[in-house]
Amino acid sequence: MTHRLDRTGLLLALKARLELDADLGVAFIPVSAVRLEKALAESLDDIASLAKRRAVMPRRPVSPPPLDRLKPALKPAAPSPPYRPATLPAARVRLVPLAEPPANPEKEEVLAPLRREASECRGCGLCETRKSVVWGEGDLDARLMFIGEAPGRDEDLEGRPFVGRSGRLLTDIIEKGMKIPRSRVYIANVLKCRPPGDRNPLPDEVAACARYLEKQIETVAPALIIALGMVAGRALLGLPAGTSGLRKRWREYRGVPLRVLYHPSYLLRQRRSAAGPDGRTEADRETWADVLEIMGKLREMTPGENA
């Protein structure tokens, strides 16, 4: 039906166009008027014939379905079982292997049991939110040991200390400033697990991790300890929160000389807000002065070796 009506409409439009062209004295469409009239008449006859047939066709009444056929559909649905949350398997803490094989297998053997214990430690609430236990890495015979406060987001994901932007800056300080390959120092943190939102460690968290760090320092036996940031410095020196003025002075951790440096994250924040024309800040210049003092101290302690 639709195609017939469309055909009729097209023929009517074509006829009107031919009549308009004839009035204007032009003939853009080469169609005979007689053929057009004949085709239009045939189309109209077809429409009229179809309408007559539809008028005389009997209509079948539509009866509703029997009630007994509707009864199954009207039955109330069976009650759904009570909701029970799915039980998730216990998360496995990922412990990434050391970046490089230890140079001293005997020392690694000493630390291995404690490292395995730390990988399953539940001594504080950080075990509920961590993704990795960040033990530490580097040369177990290192003369320099760097200790930060806690892993950050990137460290928690990779299971290694100082691997994000602050880690890259620390690597530059070690390799470009001190002229020592990063693999020849040892790097660890006061905490082995990341605090939520990278907040400062709580006293009970520091206490829970203390024996791990103490054993690392005892086993590595570094000539110098570098505390990265005030938080790490206070934890190592046993000072209360809020104690300031730890930089620019040599201190001791159980007989080992200790120096507090700005944390690399603090240096990065300073560069975003207080960098000079050369891209450096006052904190950068102070850190460079600290590095020179550290390397001078290391040469004094080991005069027969290149620092």
matplotlib code that plots the C-alpha trace (Angstrom):
import matplotlib.pyplot as plt

x = [0.0, 2.7, 4.7, 1.6, 0.9, 4.5, 4.3, 1.1, 2.6, 5.6, 3.5, 1.4, 4.5, 6.0, 2.7, 2.8, 6.4, 5.6, 2.7, 4.9, 7.6, 5.0, 3.8, 7.4, 8.2, 10.9, 11.1, 13.7, 12.1, 11.6, 8.4, 5.4, 2.3, 0.1, 2.3, 2.3, -1.5, -1.9, 0.5, -1.2, -4.7, -3.4, -2.0, -5.2, -7.2, -5.0, -5.6, -9.4, -9.4, -7.4, -9.7, -12.8, -11.3, -10.4, -14.0, -15.6, -13.1, -14.7, -13.0, -12.1, -13.0, -10.2, -11.2, -9.4, -7.3, -9.0, -8.6, -6.9, -4.1, -3.6, -3.5, 0.2, 1.2, -0.8, 0.9, 3.1, 6.8, 8.9, 10.7, 14.3, 17.0, 18.3, 21.3, 24.7, 27.8, 30.4, 33.3, 36.5, 39.7, 42.3, 44.6, 48.2, 50.8, 53.2, 56.9, 59.0, 62.5, 65.6, 66.5, 69.9, 71.4, 73.0, 76.8, 77.0, 75.0, 75.9, 74.2, 71.2, 70.9, 70.7, 68.0, 65.9, 63.9, 63.0, 62.1, 59.8, 58.2, 57.7, 56.0, 53.2, 53.4, 50.1, 51.6, 49.6, 46.6, 48.6, 48.4, 44.8, 45.5, 48.9, 49.5, 53.2, 55.7, 58.6, 61.5, 64.5, 67.2, 70.8, 74.3, 74.4, 78.0, 77.1, 79.0, 76.0, 72.5, 69.5, 66.4, 63.1, 59.9, 57.5, 56.7, 54.5, 52.0, 54.5, 56.6, 53.5, 52.6, 56.1, 57.3, 60.6, 61.8, 62.0, 60.9, 58.5, 59.4, 61.1, 63.0, 64.3, 65.5, 67.2, 68.9, 70.2, 71.5, 73.3, 74.7, 75.2, 75.9, 77.8, 79.1, 78.1, 76.0, 72.6, 73.3, 76.2, 74.1, 71.3, 67.9, 65.1, 62.2, 61.2, 57.9, 57.6, 54.0, 52.4, 50.2, 46.9, 47.1, 50.8, 50.3, 53.1, 53.7, 52.0, 54.0, 52.5, 53.4, 57.0, 57.2, 55.8, 58.5, 61.4, 63.0, 63.0, 64.9, 67.2, 68.3, 68.8, 71.1, 72.9, 73.5, 74.5, 76.7, 77.0, 79.7, 77.1, 73.3, 71.3, 67.9, 65.6, 63.3, 62.5, 60.1, 62.7, 65.3, 63.1, 62.2, 65.8, 66.9, 64.0, 62.8, 59.2, 57.0, 57.5, 61.2, 62.9, 66.4, 67.8, 69.7, 73.2, 74.5, 76.1, 74.3, 74.6, 72.5, 74.0, 77.5, 77.0, 77.2, 73.8, 72.9, 69.4, 68.7, 65.6, 63.2, 63.2, 59.4, 60.0, 62.6, 60.1, 57.4, 59.8, 60.7, 57.0, 56.5, 59.9, 62.3, 64.6, 65.5, 67.9, 65.2, 66.8, 65.6, 67.3, 66.6, 68.4, 71.5, 71.4, 71.1, 74.2, 76.1, 75.0, 76.1, 79.6, 79.8, 78.7, 81.2, 84.0, 83.0, 83.0, 86.6, 87.8, 86.4, 87.8, 90.9, 92.2, 89.0, 87.4, 84.1]
y = [0.0, 2.4, 1.9, 2.5, 5.8, 6.8, 6.1, 8.0, 11.0, 10.9, 10.8, 13.8, 15.8, 14.9, 16.0, 19.3, 19.9, 19.2, 21.7, 24.3, 23.7, 24.0, 27.4, 28.6, 27.3, 24.8, 21.0, 19.8, 16.4, 14.5, 12.6, 12.3, 13.9, 11.1, 8.4, 10.2, 10.5, 6.8, 5.8, 8.1, 6.7, 3.1, 3.9, 5.6, 2.6, 0.2, 2.2, 2.2, -1.5, -2.3, -0.1, -2.0, -5.4, -4.3, -3.0, -6.4, -8.6, -10.1, -9.2, -12.0, -11.3, -11.4, -13.5, -13.2, -16.2, -18.7, -17.8, -21.1, -20.2, -16.9, -18.6, -19.7, -16.2, -14.8, -17.0, -15.0, -15.3, -17.5, -15.4, -14.7, -16.1, -13.6, -11.5, -12.8, -10.9, -12.8, -14.0, -12.8, -14.8, -13.4, -10.9, -12.1, -9.5, -9.1, -9.0, -8.0, -9.5, -7.3, -5.2, -6.8, -10.0, -9.2, -9.0, -10.7, -14.0, -14.4, -11.1, -11.9, -15.2, -13.3, -11.0, -13.5, -14.9, -11.4, -10.4, -13.3, -12.5, -8.8, -10.0, -11.4, -8.9, -7.8, -5.8, -2.7, -1.5, -0.8, -4.5, -3.9, -1.3, -2.2, -3.7, -4.6, -4.9, -2.6, -4.2, -2.4, -2.9, -2.3, -3.4, -5.2, -4.0, -0.3, 2.4, 4.7, 3.8, 6.0, 5.7, 7.4, 7.5, 5.2, 3.9, 6.1, 5.1, 4.1, 2.1, 0.4, -0.7, -1.9, -3.2, -1.2, 1.9, 5.2, 4.4, 7.4, 11.0, 11.4, 8.2, 9.5, 12.6, 10.6, 8.6, 11.9, 13.0, 9.7, 9.2, 12.8, 14.5, 11.8, 10.0, 6.6, 4.1, 3.6, -0.1, 0.5, 2.1, 0.6, 2.1, 1.4, 3.0, 3.4, 1.7, -1.2, -0.5, 2.6, 4.8, 5.7, 9.0, 9.1, 10.6, 10.6, 7.3, 6.8, 5.9, 2.4, 1.8, 3.0, 0.6, -2.3, -1.9, -0.9, -4.3, -4.8, -1.6, -2.1, -5.5, -4.0, -1.3, -3.9, -6.3, -3.7, -1.9, 1.3, 3.9, 6.7, 6.9, 9.5, 10.1, 11.5, 14.1, 15.2, 12.3, 9.7, 11.6, 11.9, 8.2, 7.1, 9.5, 8.7, 12.4, 13.5, 14.7, 18.4, 18.4, 20.6, 21.8, 18.4, 19.4, 20.9, 18.8, 15.4, 13.1, 9.4, 6.3, 3.7, 4.9, 5.4, 9.1, 10.2, 13.2, 14.4, 15.6, 17.2, 14.5, 14.4, 15.0, 18.2, 19.3, 18.6, 20.7, 23.6, 23.5, 23.9, 26.9, 28.6, 27.9, 30.6, 31.6, 28.6, 26.2, 25.6, 26.5, 27.4, 23.9, 22.5, 24.6, 23.5, 19.9, 20.3, 21.7, 18.7, 16.3, 17.9, 17.5, 13.9, 13.0, 14.8, 12.8, 9.6, 10.2, 11.0, 7.7, 5.6, 7.5, 4.6, 4.3, 6.6, 7.8]
z = [0.0, 0.9, -2.3, -4.4, -2.5, -2.9, -6.6, -7.0, -5.1, -7.3, -10.5, -9.2, -8.5, -11.9, -13.5, -11.7, -12.7, -16.4, -16.3, -14.7, -17.3, -20.1, -18.7, -18.6, -22.1, -21.0, -20.9, -18.5, -18.0, -21.3, -20.3, -22.5, -20.9, -22.4, -20.8, -17.5, -17.5, -18.2, -15.4, -13.0, -13.8, -13.4, -10.0, -8.8, -10.1, -8.1, -4.9, -5.4, -6.1, -2.9, -0.8, -2.1, -1.3, 2.3, 2.8, 2.0, 3.9, 7.1, 10.3, 12.7, 16.3, 18.8, 21.7, 25.1, 26.2, 28.5, 32.2, 33.0, 30.6, 32.5, 36.0, 35.8, 35.0, 37.9, 40.5, 42.9, 42.2, 44.5, 47.1, 46.3, 48.6, 51.2, 50.1, 51.2, 50.3, 48.4, 50.4, 48.9, 49.1, 51.5, 49.7, 49.2, 50.0, 47.1, 48.0, 45.1, 45.0, 45.5, 42.4, 42.3, 43.8, 47.2, 47.2, 50.6, 50.8, 54.5, 55.4, 53.2, 55.0, 58.3, 57.0, 55.0, 58.0, 59.2, 55.7, 55.3, 58.7, 57.6, 54.4, 56.6, 59.5, 61.1, 63.9, 63.1, 61.1, 57.9, 57.0, 56.1, 53.4, 52.0, 48.6, 49.1, 52.0, 51.0, 52.8, 51.3, 48.7, 47.8, 48.7, 52.1, 52.5, 51.7, 53.5, 53.1, 54.2, 53.3, 55.5, 54.6, 56.7, 54.8, 51.3, 49.1, 46.4, 43.7, 46.3, 47.6, 44.0, 43.1, 46.4, 46.2, 48.1, 46.4, 42.8, 42.1, 41.3, 44.7, 44.1, 40.8, 42.6, 45.3, 42.6, 41.1, 44.5, 45.0, 41.5, 40.2, 43.5, 45.4, 42.3, 43.7, 41.9, 43.6, 43.7, 46.1, 48.8, 50.9, 51.0, 53.5, 55.4, 59.0, 58.0, 55.7, 54.7, 53.2, 55.5, 54.0, 52.2, 52.8, 56.3, 58.8, 60.7, 64.0, 67.1, 67.3, 63.6, 64.2, 67.2, 65.2, 62.5, 64.7, 65.1, 61.3, 60.7, 63.6, 62.2, 58.8, 60.2, 62.4, 59.4, 56.8, 59.4, 57.3, 57.9, 57.7, 58.0, 56.0, 57.3, 54.6, 56.2, 59.7, 60.4, 59.7, 61.7, 64.7, 64.6, 64.4, 67.2, 69.4, 69.5, 70.0, 67.2, 66.4, 67.2, 64.6, 63.8, 63.0, 59.9, 59.6, 62.5, 62.8, 65.2, 66.1, 65.9, 68.2, 67.5, 63.7, 62.5, 61.2, 59.0, 58.3, 54.7, 53.2, 52.0, 48.1, 48.1, 50.0, 47.5, 44.7, 46.4, 46.9, 43.2, 42.3, 44.4, 45.1, 42.3, 41.2, 37.6, 37.4, 38.5, 41.9, 45.4, 48.6, 49.8, 46.8, 47.6, 51.3, 50.2, 48.0, 50.9, 53.0, 50.3, 50.2, 54.0, 53.9, 51.2, 53.2, 56.3, 54.4, 53.0, 56.5, 57.8, 54.9, 53.6, 51.6, 49.4, 46.8, 48.2]

ax = plt.figure().add_subplot(projection="3d")
ax.plot(x, y, z, "-o")
ax.set_aspect("equal")
plt.show()
